[in-house]
């Protein structure tokens, strides 16, 4: 079915193979130029950018200078970070430059692929944006790919978001001469937001690009705007941002009238209600309602005793505002769970993104729900807000003159990409054949027996020496599983939104022999687990021996503790294993 959809919508209803064949001549021209660019000095390579700009100024199109631009990036990459673009990566680069979506499997080097079209589209100096799924990847990729752009004379910056309501992190530009006093991010020099957008290439998250657009539309003086025109963007994990979060509104708001005390009073009332007796839940629509015979009379009696009920009954027009607050309190108690939908950190309720498993500091639920959650969790209730500016991701990204995207799972949504964004999907073949083994689901009657089976399976894999990644759908489940492992004598690392600061360190060790990592869907996107662990600060021979041993044992084993609502998120988790032709296996347990 997937291949049928790919062929139907891969590119203006042509077959995927036909679309790739059209790019053969361009890739061949880049390969012909490789030896010529290899012979150039660093100074001559640097001069390439000025030469290409002059050609563009003389009327040449970006398509006409593409072969030389791609050849320059390939050579700069080899010289600076030791990575050479494979032919399949050149295909991916052309697809992205053409304003289409490149579906590339995990481990195929999407970060490196993006350097090709970013450099080409940054040459006219109108801005080129790379949209990542989190701040860590924005900084990591800017630092990692920075030497390539620097050798070619282009500036690259990254913008990062707030970690809480008090701290605004600065933006950074790649500067080889800069030393970070903390030692963590040397070569990334702090700069202003405006300077970051003045760089040729800017890395950042979808939230930050969108909010900066909204802020620019609220300034009193145009000199205060930070963004330039929305010229070209590549959206990483494009299905997550343009499909899963497409209708998510970005909202800039300001405090309105105070109603904190009312939330606290209603929270105490709602906390005494019992499900099915006082209220009922509709799971399909995620709505909650008081029962007519028991719930409504009980609530009216309690409201009357507090002096809050104005009319003869709860649904009298004079109680309209009160029922609004009551509904928010009911939803907060009945539908939202701590450590699944949100976490409490530094006396704040912080939303957990259901698609990525990451915290979203600064974002708040609307219609009084966030205040109701604050009252429920006994943290300071912040004032309600009035919306001053809002835009959905769908509408924001359609404003770019040209938009491309990359992900490991786009073909299943090809029709939607084509209909809404006029974006075609092209499947780029893997560099090496995929040999990962996807095993059939194991089904259990209830959750306890399922978790017991998961622990047994993981223990066997761990004792055999294979690295294991255990995927969960919530922070709560990840901690439950981890406690179960401790009782089985298995030492596991936990990666969830509560300890996202340690993400890099945990991922670096996740592919080592016998490692067990329990993760929410944070580990499903943008995470590259290398068999044998990271090569940084390791003896090359020692790393190679461990890498070969893990490969011989069967590679990374991915164990899913339940299926996600979207099949694509399951596929993202599966995709952590079997990168670049490595062996591996995936197995889901369901109940």
N, C-alpha and C positions, 0 to 999 in steps of 0.2 A: 504493500500500500504506500509506504514511504517513498519508494523509488518512483511509483506512478505519479504521486504528487510532485516529486522533484522534476519529473519529465514534463508534467503539465504546466508548472509555473516556474520552472528553472530560469527561463529567460524568454519572455514574450512567446510562451507556449512552444518554444523549440526544445529539443531534447538537451539534457545536461551535457552530453558528450559533444553535441554540435556547438554548444556555447563555448566549451573549452577549446575545441578545434579552431575556432575563430581567433583565439589568442595565441596559437602556436607561433605565428610569424613574429609577433612582438617578443615573445620569450626567446625565440631563436636569435633575434637581433641583439638582445641583451647579452646572450651567451657569446656571440661573436665579438662583442666589445670587451669581454672580460680580460683577455690577455693584454689589450691596449691599456686599460685602466690599471692593470697590475703593474705595468711598466712605469706609470707616472709617479713622480715624487709627491710627498705630502703637500708641497706648495702648489704643484700643478693640480692636485686633486681639489685643493681649496679654491683654486681659480676657476674650477668647473662651474661653481655656483654663479659667479659673475658672468661667465660666458653664456650660461643658459638663460640668465635674466635678460641679457642683451638680446638674445634671440627672441624671447617672449615680447620684449619691448618693440622689436622690429616687426611683430605681427605673427610670429610662430605660435601655434597652439600648444597646450600642455601635452596633448597626444603626440605631437611631433617630436617633442624633446624627451618623451618618456623613456626610450631605450637608454639614452645617455644618463638620465637622472637615476634610473634603477641600477645601471652599471656602477655609477659613482657610489651609491649607497651600499651596494654589495661589497665593493672593495674597501670602503671606509669601515664597514662592519668587521671584515676580516682583520684589518689592521688594528682596530681599537678594542673590540671585545672578543675577537677570535671566533666569530660565528659567520659562516657563509650561507647566504640564502639558497636553499634548494630550488629546483625548477618549479616544484609545486607551490612554493612560497611566492615565486614571481607571478604565477597565475593568480594566486590570492591577492597580490598587490594590485594587479591590473583590474581585477573585479572591483576592489574597493575604490580605486581611482575613478572607475566608470560610474560610481554612485549606485552600486548594487551590494547585495549581502553575500559574503563568502562563508559558507558552512565548512568549517575545518575542525577535525576531531581534536580532542585534547592532546596536548603534547606536541602538536604540529607547529608550534612557534608563532602563534598569532601576534604576540608582542613584537617579534622581529619583523613579521610581514607588514605590520602597520607603518614601519619606518619608511617603506618605499613610497606609498602614496602620500604620506604626511610631508616628506621632503619635497616631492614634486609639487604638491598643491600649496606648499609654503613659499615657494620661489617668488611668486608675485607679491609677497609680503602683505597679504590681506587677512592673515590668520588661518591657522589650521588647528582644529581641536580633536583631542583623543579623549573620548568619554569612557571612564572606567567605572567599576561597580563600587569601589570604596576608596577612601583616602590613602590607605596603605599602598594599594596598587598604583595610584597616581604618583606617589613619591618614589616608589620602587622603580617603576618603569621610566620615569623621568631621569633618575640617577643611572639606571642600567643602560638605557639607549642614548643618554646624553653625549657620550664621547663620539658617537657616530655623527650626530648633527654638528657637534663642535668642530670636528675635523673638516667638515664641509662648509664651515663659516656661518651656520645658522644658530640662533639662540633657542633654547627650549626651557620652559618653565612649568610649574605645576601649582594648582590652587587647591587648598585643603579647607575643610570645614571646621565648624566649632565642635569641640569635644564635650562642652557643657555650656550653660548660659553665661558663664563668666569669662571663658577663655576663647579668644578669637585667634586661631593659629594663623601665622603669616603665610604668604605665598613664597615660592622658592624659584630660583633660576639656577641652571647647571653652570657651575664655575669651578674649573679644575684647580684653581689656586686657593679656594676657600677651605678653611679647616673649621669644622663644627666644634665648639668648646666642649660639648657633651660627648663627642666622638661617634655619635650614631649616624648622622647624615652629613658627613664631610662631602664637599663639592656641591652641596645644595645651599646656596646663599639666600637668606631671607630678603624679600623685596616687597613692594606694595602690590596690591591687587591690580592696579592699573598697569604697572610695569609687567606683570605676569601676562596680561592680555596683549601687551605690545611686543612680546616675544614672537618669533616666527611660528613656533609650535607651542601649544599649551595643553597639558594633561590635567584632568580634573574629573570630578564625579558629575553625574546628571543633575543632582540636587544643586551643586554649587553653580554650574553654568546657568541653570534655570533661575535660581534666586538672584544671581547677579543681574540677569536680564530684568527681573521685576524691580530690583532696587534702582537700576538705571532709568526705569520708566517713572520713578517717583522723585528724581532729583529736581532741584530748583534751577540748577545751572548745568548746561551741557558739559562743562569742564569737569564736573564731578562724575560723569559716566566712566565706568571702568572697561566695558566691553567695546570692541570694534564691531563692524558689521558681521553678521553670522554667515561666514563664507563657506567653510567646508568642515565637516565633522565625520569622524569614524566612531561609531558606537560599539564598544566591546560588550559582549554578552547582550547583543541587540534584542534577542527575544525577551529577556527579562525586562528591559527598559521600555521597549516600544510595544510589547504585548501585555506582559503581566502588570506593569505599572503605568500603562498608557493613559488611563483615565485618572490617575492619582493627581490631585491638584496640589501645586505648590502655592502656599498662601503666606502673604506678609500681613500681619495684623498688629493691632495695638490694644491695650487694655480698655475695657469699658466699665460699666458700673459694677460695684462690689456685690457679690452674692455668696461669698464663701461660707457664711454661717448657715445659710439655708441648705447647702450641700451636706454639711456635717449633720444637721438635724435629720434630713431625709435618709442619710446613710444609716443612722441608728435605727430608724423605722424599718428600712428595707432589710437590714441584717437579721431581723426577727422573723422574716417571712420564710415559709417552707415551700419548696418546689412541689408542684402538682396539687397541693392543697390551696395555697395562696396565689400562686401564679403558674402559668404554663409557658413552655418554650417551643417555638417553631424552629427546629434545627435547619430546615431548608432555607428559610428567609432570615435566619439569625435575628429573630424578634421575640420579645417577651411581653406577656399581657397578664394583668391581674384577673383572677377568676371572679365571676359575677357573684357567686353565692357566698364565698368565704373571704377571698382576698380583698375585694373592694370595700366591703363593710368594715373589715379589720383596720385597713389603712385609714379609712375615713374617721374611725373612732380615735386612732392615735393622732391624726392630724388635728382633730377637734380639741383633743386634750392639750396639744401644744399651742393652740390658738392660731393655727395656720389655715384652717379651712374657712373660707369666706362665705360661700353659698350653702344651700341645703345639702348638696352632694358634691362629690369630687369632680363630676363632669359639668358642673354649672359654669357658664362663660366667665364668671369672676375668678375661677380657679385655673384659667388657661395656662398662665405662667407656671403655676405650681405643678400641674400635670406634666409640663415639659421637663422640669427638674426631676420629678419623680421617675419619669421614664428613663432618664439618663442614669439615675441611681440604680434602677432595676437592671438595666443592661450591664452596668459595671459589675454588679454582683453575680448575675446569672450567666453572662456570656463571655466575660473576659477573665482569663486566668494569669496570675502572676507567674513569671518565668516561662510563659508560653507566648502570650500576646504582648507582655511588657515586663520590664524589670524595675526594681526600685534601687536607685543608686544616688548617693549623696543627697538624700531626702528629696529626690525627684522621681517622678514616674516617666520612664523612657520607653518609647515604643520599640518593639522588636519587629523588623521587617519580615513578614511571613514568607517572602520568596527567597531572601538571602540569609535569613537568620541573624542579621546584623542589627546593632543598635542604631536608632535614628534620633540622636540628640537634636533638640531644637524643634522637632516636629511634634504637633499636638493634635489629639482628636478634636473634632468640632462638635457643635451642638451640646456643649456642657458635659460631654462624656469624660474628657480628660480631668475636669474638676471633680467629677463623681469618683473617678479612680483614685484621685489624690485624697479625697475624704475617706474612701474605703481603706486605703493603706496608711492612714493617719500621718500623712506628710502635709506640709503647708499647702493650702489650696490657693492656687494662683488665680488672679482675676480673669474673667472671661474676656474674649477678644472681639474686636470689630475688624472685618477684612478690608484691607486697603488695596491689595493687588493680588491677583491669582492667575495662574496659567496651568494647564495640564501638560504632562510630558508630550503627549501626542501633538498638541498644538504648538508647543515650543520647538520641537525638533523639525516640524514641517516648515519652519521659517528659514532654515538653512538653505543657501543657494544649491548646495550639493551635499548629499548625505550617503554614507556607506556604513556597513555594519558587519560584524563578524561574531560567530558563535559556533558551538559544536552541535547545536540543536535548533535549526531554523526551518528545515524542509517541512516539518509537520505543520508549520504556520505559514507556509509560502503563500497561500491564497490571501490570507489576511494582510501580509506585508504588501502584496501587490495591490489589493483593493484600497487600503487606507493610505499607504505611503508611496505608492507607485514604485516600490522597490522589488526587483527580481532577486531570486535566490539561486546561487550557483554552488553546487557541491564540488569542493576542491578535493581531489584524491589525496590519500595519505602518502607520505614519503616511503613508508615501509608497510607491508601488509599487517592488518590487525589480527592478532592471534589470541586475544583475550577470550576467556571462556565465560559466557553468561549462563549460569545454572538456573534451573526451574525453581520457582518460588516454593518455599516450605510453609504449609498452612497449619495453624494450630487453633484449638477451640477457644482459648482465652489468652489474655495478655501474660499472666504469670507463667504459664507453661511455655509460651513463646520466648519470654525473656530467659527462662531457664535453658532452653535449647540454644539461644544465642550465646549465652555464657559457655555452654559446653563446646559449641563449634569454635568460638574464639580461643578457648583454652587449648584445644587441639592444634589449631593453626599456630598459636603462640609457641607452644612446646616444640612444634616442628621447625620453628625459626622464621616463619614467614611474617613480614610486616602486615598488620591488619588495620584497616580503616573502618570503623563502625559508624554508620550514618543514622542520625535520629532526626525527628521533625520538630523537636522543641528542646529548650534548655532543661526543662524539668525531666524529660526522658533521658537526656544525656547524663544527668547527674544520677538518676536511678540506676541506669545501666552501669555507670562507673562504680557505684557502691556495690553492686552485685559482683563486679569483677574483683574488687578488693577482697570480698569474702571468698572468692575462688583463688586468691593468691596471684592475681594478674595485676600488674602495675600499669595503669593506663594514663595517658595524657588527655585532658579534656580541652576541646576547642569549641567555645560558644561565645555568645555576645558579652558574657560577663568578664571574660579574660581575653578580649580581642587584642589587647596590647601585646600579648605573647604569641600572636599568630605566626609571625615569621620564624620564631625559634621552634615552635611546635611542628610546623610544616617541614622545616629543615631536617628534623629527626624522624619524621613519620615513615620514611622509606627504609630505615635501618633494620637490620636483622632482629626479629623478635619484637619490634616496636608495636604497641597497641595504641591507637588514637581514637577517641570517641568524639564525634563532632556533629554539630547541627549542620544545616545546609550551607553554613559559612564555608565549609570545605568543598562545596559543590561547584563553585565558580572561581576561575582565576587562580586556582591553586595547583601548582605543579609539584607532585611528589616524586622525587628522584629515587630510584632503587639504590640502596646503599647509603642514602642520606646525602646531604649537601657536600659539595666538593670544597667549600670554603674552609680555609685553615686546616686542611687535611693533607696528609701525605698521599700523593697521587697513587702510589703502588698499593698502599693500605686501602684507599677508597676502592680501587679497581678490584681488589680481592673480595671485599665485602659486596660490591656490586655484582660480581660474577656469582658469588654464593647465593645471594637473594634471587637472582635470575634462575639459577639451577633449582632452587626450592619451589619455583612457580610464580615469583613476583608478588606484587601487592594483592592482597585479598580484600575486597570491599564487601562488607556485610551490612545490609540495610535492615533496620528494625521495623520498618513499615513503609508502605508506599506513600508518596506525596500525592496531593490532589492533581497536579499536572505531571504527565508522563515525562515531559522534558526535564523536570527537576530530578526525577529518578535517573534519567539518562546522563545528566550532569554528574551525578554521584558515581555512576558506573564509569564515566569517562576519566576518573582519577586513576584508573588502572588500565594497563595496556598501552601506555604512551610510546610513540615512536617504535612500534614493533615489539615492545617488551611483553613478556608473558604476564598473565594476571587472571583473576577470576572475580565474578560478582555473584552474590546470593542474597535474596530478600526473604525475610521471615515475616509472615502476615498472620493476623488472628481476626 
